[in-house]
Amino acid sequence: MIRKPEVLAPAGSFEALKEAVNSGADAVYLAGSAFGARAYADNFNEEKLCEGIDYAHLYGVKVYLTVNTLIKEDELTEKLYDFIKPYYLHGLDAVLVQDLGAAGFLKKHFPDLPLHASTQMTVTGINGVKLLEEFGFERVVTARELSLYEVKDIIRNCKAEIECFVHGAMCYCYSGQCLLSSIIGGRSGNRGRCAQPCRLPYRLNKEKNPRHYMSLRDMNSITILPELIEAGVASLKIEGRMKNPEYAGIIAGIYRKYVDIYCDLRNRGLSPREARKRFCIEKSDMEILSRYYIRSNSGTGYYKERNGRDMITPDNPGYTSDRAFFEKIEKQRANLKRKLSINGFFEGHMGEPASFTAYNDTFAGCGVSENPMSEALSRPLTSKELEGRLKKTGQTAFEFETIDFSLGENTYLDIKSINALRRDALHQLERQIVESYHREDKSVHPETSIKNLELEKYDKPGITALVRNKMQFDFCLERNVESIYPEVELWSGVGGSISDMAELCQSRGIRLIPAMPFVLREEDLNHFREDLDLCQVERADGVLVRNLEEIAFFKKNYPGLPLIADSGVYTWNRNARETLKELGIQYDTVPLELNRNELRRRGLAGSELVIYGYLPLMVTAQCLKKNSSGCTKTPGIFGLCDRYNNIFKVENVCQYCHNVIYNSLPLSLLAEEGFIGGSGLRSVRLCFLDEDYSEMKAVFEALSSDNSGDTRTKKLTGDRYTRGHFARGVE
């Protein structure tokens, strides 16, 4: 028997939840009034969410709550427990999490509540999944950029269930690694408020006409459904909590249909090859999947392609707007109601109250009449007449398959009493079913006082530098820096070796900490193993890790090597910092979206703060150069120009086949010496991208100048700089 995967539908509202349930979805995912990655959806308040959980559970449909945003310190300590508690008691099936601090909190305070890792965690391989397994996650939603082969490899080697997106909109950036909307507009994707600036037109280099280079086609994976099922994907996820309620039902219903068709073929004994031959998508269904709330054209996402021009919608990224077509398929859903088959038993005898029991294989509900059955004065009650009355289940969830009777002769019961018997029996049965999901309270209330992390405080932070080329490395060798972070292209055989760099650094009392790639996939690990002498890493003083894959890899293979977490391994709260320390992180880099007050509440002691540099806003598996002028396999940095003529720097990382898009302005916190000096920071970091010798010299001179902070910053950059979120933060 082949395992039938779960069809998982979006529920941006109670109406969408009902549409999904009635269309045959196995599970829905939704958000409450806080912590969800779709803050502008018609999300549920507490009363409606509990009602939604009951409604879904009545049909055996699971409900997953999205807590898949990054969570600030006061939210974690003051709000999260009270937010989760009523849904936990009501039988919530799992919580979908991005923030490691929130995951640790939920694991501690709701130990019997299953955890699912959100795609926002950017999990791209076996090592990351296994790390989350050990932490206690039952399911992982992998990054949408993975190929079908990579998904299969993870499933073969891991115990956790794997959930994959199969339909809907696609982000241009690896989910969880995008700061574009946040930095340029203040609406953070990590807080569910993305403004989708990637969908706007941009110009590359010296082009005159802008195009929608960062607008991906929507995903439609129905044609490769057999391959996803054969791979062992546990849950097929449909995107779309911001779309109308009918969307959830229509799309879930079609995927339900074809999951059942293929699994039926396989379970009838057909081989995968034979089953695929017979598997066919009806033309009308394909038309719906290809036109209903789809951006231009659709494709199968990254399952079959690494990247490419045919995956984007450069000229027309808007949704189809054929209202007549929409109304036609939505009209077909009118009065659609999923029914649960049950059985009934009526018993009634002269002079005794009548009873009616409605039951399924597990539960039963019983109604008893207020008055005893009387003698029929004219026409006795018959089982046929009773059956007709009792089978009128109306808008309830039930329909009777059979009803048995034990009915006395020449008896009578009025219609009002018969209807009351049916209502009471069905109501009790419904309560029996939904309350079977409700939990006994095993939660652990948080301590009223929050324990401070025992972290070393530094009187004066040291200076570290991240560099990308040999000139920058050599320049920093001659400066009073504590550590140098060479980017991967500099130490992976192109610009030098770890051993050579370590020897140069050690001779000057400088720590060498190689920086790993922003994204690491299994094939990249193979590259390390085959083409690089990674044993040289032991000569370094640590490694700058940027994702869960790298943490897991080095923890397993180099257990004594110090690991430093970059800002993209998010630590928005103290619990996240503590969790990372438990995973082997020596110290973390301060996240880029918190303001000064939020940073104080989070705590800065022992952390590193980026005070200069072009901030990475996007890491994408797509290649802007390839999609515009063609792939030349040539690393480099070029410009991406928006409608306001701001030029964002784009780095081609050809060795790992991804792009990194940087902000148009450099971050400068040189004016914040008062904040930095008393913070307990262990170090501050200067991040260099393509700065030349004179620009780097100006940065160091500004840093060591006796002038005030404002004067330093203006001397360095004029008015062309940003303080990022240091003053404003994100909502």
Sequence and secondary structure as in RCSB ss.txt:
>XXXX:A:sequence
MIRKPEVLAPAGSFEALKEAVNSGADAVYLAGSAFGARAYADNFNEEKLCEGIDYAHLYGVKVYLTVNTLIKEDE
LTEKLYDFIKPYYLHGLDAVLVQDLGAAGFLKKHFPDLPLHASTQMTVTGINGVKLLEEFGFERVVTARELSLYE
VKDIIRNCKAEIECFVHGAMCYCYSGQCLLSSIIGGRSGNRGRCAQPCRLPYRLNKEKNPRHYMSLRDMNSITIL
PELIEAGVASLKIEGRMKNPEYAGIIAGIYRKYVDIYCDLRNRGLSPREARKRFCIEKSDMEILSRYYIRSNSGT
GYYKERNGRDMITPDNPGYTSDRAFFEKIEKQRANLKRKLSINGFFEGHMGEPASFTAYNDTFAGCGVSENPMSE
ALSRPLTSKELEGRLKKTGQTAFEFETIDFSLGENTYLDIKSINALRRDALHQLERQIVESYHREDKSVHPETSI
KNLELEKYDKPGITALVRNKMQFDFCLERNVESIYPEVELWSGVGGSISDMAELCQSRGIRLIPAMPFVLREEDL
NHFREDLDLCQVERADGVLVRNLEEIAFFKKNYPGLPLIADSGVYTWNRNARETLKELGIQYDTVPLELNRNELR
RRGLAGSELVIYGYLPLMVTAQCLKKNSSGCTKTPGIFGLCDRYNNIFKVENVCQYCHNVIYNSLPLSLLAEEGF
IGGSGLRSVRLCFLDEDYSEMKAVFEALSSDNSGDTRTKKLTGDRYTRGHFARGVE
>XXXX:A:secstr
     EEEEE SSHHHHHHHHHTT SEEEE  SSS S TTS    HHHHHHHHHHHHHTT EEEEEE S   HHH
HHHTHHHHHHHHHHTT  EEEE  HHHHHHHHHHSTTS EEE GGG   SHHHHHHHHHHT SEEE  TT  HHH
HHHHHHH  SEEEEEEEE   SS TT   HHHHHHS  GGGT    GGGS BEETT SS B TT B EEE GGGH
HHHHHHT SEEEE  TTS HHHHHHHHHHHHHHHHHHHHHHHTT  HHHHHHH    HHHHHHHHHTT BSSEE 
TTSS S  GGGB SS  SB   HHHHHHHHHTTTT    EEEEEEEEE BTSEEEEEEE SS EEEEEEEEEBEE
 SSS   HHHHHHHHT  TTSSEEEEEEEEEE TTEE  HHHHHHHHHHHHHHHHHHHHHTS          SS 
        SS EEEEEE SHHHHHHHHTS  SEEEE HHHHSSSS  HHHHHHHHHTTT EE  B  SS  HHHH
HHHHHHS GGGGGGSS EEE SHHHHHHHHHH TTS EEE TTS   SHHHHHHHHHTTEEEEB  SS  HHHHH
HH  TT EEEEEE  EEEEESS HHHHHT      EEEEEE TT  EEEEEEEGGGTEEEEE SS EE TT HHH
HHTS  SEEEEE SS  HHHHHHHHHHHH SS HHHHHHHHHTT  B TTTTT   
